[in-house]
Amino acid sequence: MRAPDPARNRRAPLLSALAALLLALGLGVTGLGLAHGVPAAGQAPAPPTAAAVPSAVPPAAGPAGGKQGPPSSAPASSPAPSDPAPSAPAPSAPSQSGPVLPASAPVRLQAPSIGVDTPLIALGRQPDGEVAVPPGAPGSPAGWYTGSVAPGVTGSAIILGHVNAIGTPVGVFYRLHVLASGDQVTVIRADRTAAVFTVDRVDTYHKAAFPTVEVYRNADRPELRLITCGGYDPASGEYLDNTVVYAHLTSSHPA
């Protein structure tokens, strides 16, 4: 269960071509739930198995981010009319909602509304190029993908966590789907600043329709993505969906 790697798909002319590229590039869809019959909330657990291990997840976009997503073709220009009608003023660019912080590694994530207070570990890449995931044992923390920007820096910071754990349905992001617009998520950083993010929305995607570019591309302001699995299917013992929280930086203070 792996998500498409937007960095590998920069040359794709259309998002509709992504499905074909997945097979050619050996990519799958995002997965941060442990399989082998570990259920979601309210479902009877299947017998745990020691063979259950975290599944791979995708590399997120790196800090550069300028070339992510398919290029769009600019329309051909046409001569302006001799007496053009008055046009409405162009909408202004979105204002920066919070301060842009210097780079500093995140060390802790707090989401009080869902009872999350977890250390953060650094997640690099495995030898095969896939992004490493947090451990699958009960009580394991979430992890920050070091190929994304640090939380508080302009761009999209990516934090991954399991929805469940080996032998138990409860993982660090077990209640991630409960977050709502307006909730706050705080990231404590190594420089002893607390970056406060406000949730914009929480989306759920079927893995087969995962919007890779939208989720992993860099934003033009400091943003945060929290990603886990959802949609447990007891028949297959797999998670069929992904939950993605989108948030933006609104303030910071000493930690």
C-alpha positions as CSV (number, residue, x, y, z in Angstrom):
1,M,0.0,0.0,0.0
2,R,2.0,3.0,-1.3
3,A,1.0,6.4,-2.5
4,P,2.1,7.8,-5.8
5,D,5.3,9.8,-5.7
6,P,4.7,13.2,-7.2
7,A,8.4,13.8,-7.6
8,R,8.5,10.8,-10.0
9,N,5.5,12.0,-12.0
10,R,6.6,15.5,-12.8
11,R,6.7,14.8,-16.5
12,A,3.1,13.5,-16.6
13,P,1.1,15.8,-18.9
14,L,-2.3,15.0,-17.4
15,L,-3.5,13.8,-14.0
16,S,-5.6,11.4,-15.9
17,A,-2.5,9.6,-17.0
18,L,-1.5,8.9,-13.4
19,A,-3.1,5.5,-13.2
20,A,-1.1,4.3,-16.2
21,L,2.1,5.6,-14.7
22,L,1.6,3.8,-11.5
23,L,2.1,0.5,-13.1
24,A,5.1,1.6,-15.1
25,L,6.8,3.2,-12.1
26,G,5.9,0.5,-9.7
27,L,3.9,2.8,-7.4
28,G,0.8,2.2,-5.4
29,V,-1.4,4.2,-3.1
30,T,-0.9,5.6,0.3
31,G,-1.2,3.2,3.2
32,L,-0.7,3.9,6.9
33,G,-2.8,1.2,8.3
34,L,-1.4,-2.2,9.3
35,A,-3.2,-5.0,7.4
36,H,-3.7,-8.6,8.6
37,G,-7.1,-8.1,10.1
38,V,-6.6,-5.2,12.5
39,P,-10.0,-3.4,12.4
40,A,-11.2,0.2,12.7
41,A,-13.2,1.5,15.6
42,G,-16.3,-0.5,16.5
43,Q,-15.2,-3.7,14.7
44,A,-14.2,-6.9,16.3
45,P,-10.5,-7.5,16.0
46,A,-9.2,-10.5,14.2
47,P,-6.4,-12.5,15.9
48,P,-3.2,-10.4,15.9
49,T,-0.3,-11.6,13.9
50,A,3.4,-11.0,14.5
51,A,3.9,-10.8,10.8
52,A,2.0,-7.6,10.5
53,V,4.4,-4.7,9.5
54,P,3.8,-1.1,8.4
55,S,3.2,-0.7,4.7
56,A,5.2,1.7,2.6
57,V,4.1,5.2,1.9
58,P,5.0,7.6,-0.9
59,P,7.8,10.2,-1.0
60,A,6.3,13.6,-0.6
61,A,7.4,16.6,-2.7
62,G,10.7,18.1,-1.7
63,P,11.3,21.7,-0.7
64,A,11.8,23.0,-4.2
65,G,8.3,22.1,-5.3
66,G,8.1,24.4,-8.2
67,K,7.8,21.7,-10.9
68,Q,5.2,19.6,-9.2
69,G,1.9,18.9,-10.9
70,P,1.2,18.7,-14.6
71,P,2.1,21.7,-16.7
72,S,-0.9,23.6,-18.1
73,S,-1.0,25.0,-21.6
74,A,-1.5,28.8,-21.8
75,P,-4.3,29.8,-24.1
76,A,-3.4,31.6,-27.2
77,S,-3.7,35.4,-26.9
78,S,-6.2,37.3,-29.0
79,P,-6.2,41.0,-30.0
80,A,-7.9,43.2,-27.4
81,P,-11.1,44.8,-28.6
82,S,-10.8,48.5,-29.5
83,D,-13.4,49.5,-26.9
84,P,-13.2,46.8,-24.2
85,A,-15.9,46.6,-21.6
86,P,-14.9,47.4,-18.0
87,S,-13.6,44.4,-16.2
88,A,-14.0,43.4,-12.6
89,P,-10.8,43.9,-10.5
90,A,-8.6,40.8,-10.3
91,P,-8.9,39.0,-7.0
92,S,-6.1,39.7,-4.6
93,A,-3.7,36.9,-3.7
94,P,-4.5,35.2,-0.4
95,S,-2.8,36.9,2.5
96,Q,-0.3,35.1,4.7
97,S,-2.3,34.0,7.7
98,G,0.7,33.5,10.0
99,P,4.4,34.1,10.3
100,V,6.8,32.3,8.2
101,L,9.3,30.6,10.5
102,P,12.9,29.6,9.8
103,A,13.6,25.9,9.3
104,S,13.8,23.8,12.4
105,A,13.0,20.1,12.8
106,P,9.7,19.2,14.5
107,V,10.0,17.2,17.6
108,R,6.4,16.9,18.9
109,L,2.8,17.1,17.6
110,Q,-0.2,18.0,19.7
111,A,-3.8,18.0,18.6
112,P,-5.8,18.5,21.8
113,S,-9.3,18.1,20.3
114,I,-8.5,14.4,19.4
115,G,-6.2,13.7,22.3
116,V,-3.0,13.4,20.3
117,D,0.3,14.4,22.0
118,T,3.1,12.4,20.2
119,P,6.8,12.7,19.8
120,L,7.9,13.0,16.1
121,I,10.6,10.9,14.6
122,A,12.4,11.7,11.3
123,L,11.4,9.6,8.3
124,G,13.8,9.4,5.4
125,R,13.8,6.9,2.5
126,Q,14.4,3.2,2.5
127,P,17.1,1.7,0.2
128,D,14.5,1.0,-2.4
129,G,13.5,4.6,-2.6
130,E,10.3,4.4,-0.7
131,V,9.6,6.6,2.3
132,A,10.2,4.9,5.7
133,V,7.2,4.8,8.0
134,P,6.9,4.9,11.8
135,P,7.2,1.7,13.7
136,G,4.0,-0.4,13.9
137,A,4.2,-1.4,17.6
138,P,1.5,-0.1,20.0
139,G,2.4,3.4,21.2
140,S,4.6,4.2,18.3
141,P,4.9,7.9,17.4
142,A,4.1,9.7,14.2
143,G,6.9,10.8,11.9
144,W,7.9,13.8,9.8
145,Y,9.1,13.1,6.3
146,T,12.4,14.9,6.0
147,G,12.0,15.3,2.3
148,S,9.2,17.9,2.9
149,V,9.7,21.3,4.5
150,A,9.9,21.8,8.2
151,P,6.5,22.8,9.8
152,G,6.3,26.6,9.7
153,V,8.4,27.0,6.6
154,T,6.7,28.0,3.3
155,G,5.6,24.8,1.7
156,S,3.8,21.6,2.7
157,A,5.1,19.8,5.8
158,I,4.2,16.1,5.7
159,I,3.5,14.1,8.9
160,L,2.6,10.4,8.7
161,G,1.0,8.2,11.4
162,H,-0.6,4.8,11.7
163,V,-4.3,4.5,12.3
164,N,-3.8,1.3,14.1
165,A,-0.9,-0.8,15.5
166,I,0.1,-4.4,15.5
167,G,-2.5,-6.4,17.4
168,T,-4.7,-3.4,18.3
169,P,-7.0,-1.1,16.4
170,V,-5.6,2.0,18.1
171,G,-2.7,3.9,16.5
172,V,-1.4,7.4,17.0
173,F,-3.7,8.8,14.3
174,Y,-6.7,6.6,15.3
175,R,-9.0,9.6,15.7
176,L,-7.4,11.8,12.9
177,H,-10.7,11.8,11.0
178,V,-12.4,13.5,13.9
179,L,-10.5,16.7,13.4
180,A,-12.6,19.5,12.0
181,S,-12.2,22.9,10.3
182,G,-11.0,25.4,12.9
183,D,-9.3,22.9,15.2
184,Q,-5.7,23.7,16.1
185,V,-2.7,21.5,15.7
186,T,0.6,22.5,17.3
187,V,4.0,21.4,16.2
188,I,6.8,21.8,18.8
189,R,10.1,22.4,17.0
190,A,13.8,21.9,17.9
191,D,14.4,25.6,18.2
192,R,11.8,25.7,21.0
193,T,9.1,27.4,19.0
194,A,5.6,26.2,18.8
195,A,4.0,26.5,15.3
196,V,0.3,26.6,15.6
197,F,-1.7,25.4,12.6
198,T,-5.5,25.8,12.0
199,V,-7.3,22.9,10.2
200,D,-8.8,24.0,6.9
201,R,-10.5,20.7,6.1
202,V,-10.3,16.9,6.4
203,D,-10.7,14.8,3.3
204,T,-11.1,11.1,2.8
205,Y,-10.0,9.6,-0.5
206,H,-10.4,6.1,-1.9
207,K,-6.9,4.8,-2.5
208,A,-7.6,4.2,-6.2
209,A,-8.5,7.9,-6.5
210,F,-5.8,9.4,-4.3
211,P,-5.1,13.0,-5.5
212,T,-1.3,12.8,-5.4
213,V,-0.5,16.3,-6.7
214,E,-3.0,18.1,-4.5
215,V,-1.8,16.3,-1.3
216,Y,1.9,16.4,-1.9
217,R,2.7,19.5,-3.8
218,N,4.2,22.4,-2.0
219,A,1.9,25.2,-0.9
220,D,2.8,28.9,-1.3
221,R,2.4,29.4,2.4
222,P,3.3,27.3,5.5
223,E,0.9,24.4,5.5
224,L,0.7,21.0,7.2
225,R,-0.6,17.7,6.0
226,L,-1.4,14.9,8.4
227,I,-2.0,11.5,6.7
228,T,-3.2,8.1,7.8
229,C,-5.5,5.3,6.6
230,G,-9.3,4.8,6.9
231,G,-12.1,2.8,5.5
232,Y,-11.3,-0.6,7.1
233,D,-12.7,-3.5,5.1
234,P,-13.2,-6.6,7.3
235,A,-13.5,-8.9,4.3
236,S,-10.0,-8.1,3.1
237,G,-8.3,-7.0,6.3
238,E,-7.2,-3.9,4.5
239,Y,-7.8,-0.1,4.7
240,L,-9.4,1.1,1.5
241,D,-9.2,4.9,2.1
242,N,-6.8,7.6,3.2
243,T,-7.6,10.5,5.6
244,V,-5.7,13.7,4.9
245,V,-5.8,16.8,7.2
246,Y,-5.0,20.1,5.5
247,A,-4.0,22.9,7.9
248,H,-2.1,26.3,7.6
249,L,0.1,28.2,10.0
250,T,-1.7,30.9,12.0
251,S,0.6,31.8,14.8
252,S,3.7,30.8,16.7
253,H,5.0,31.2,20.3
254,P,7.8,30.0,22.5
255,A,7.4,26.4,23.4
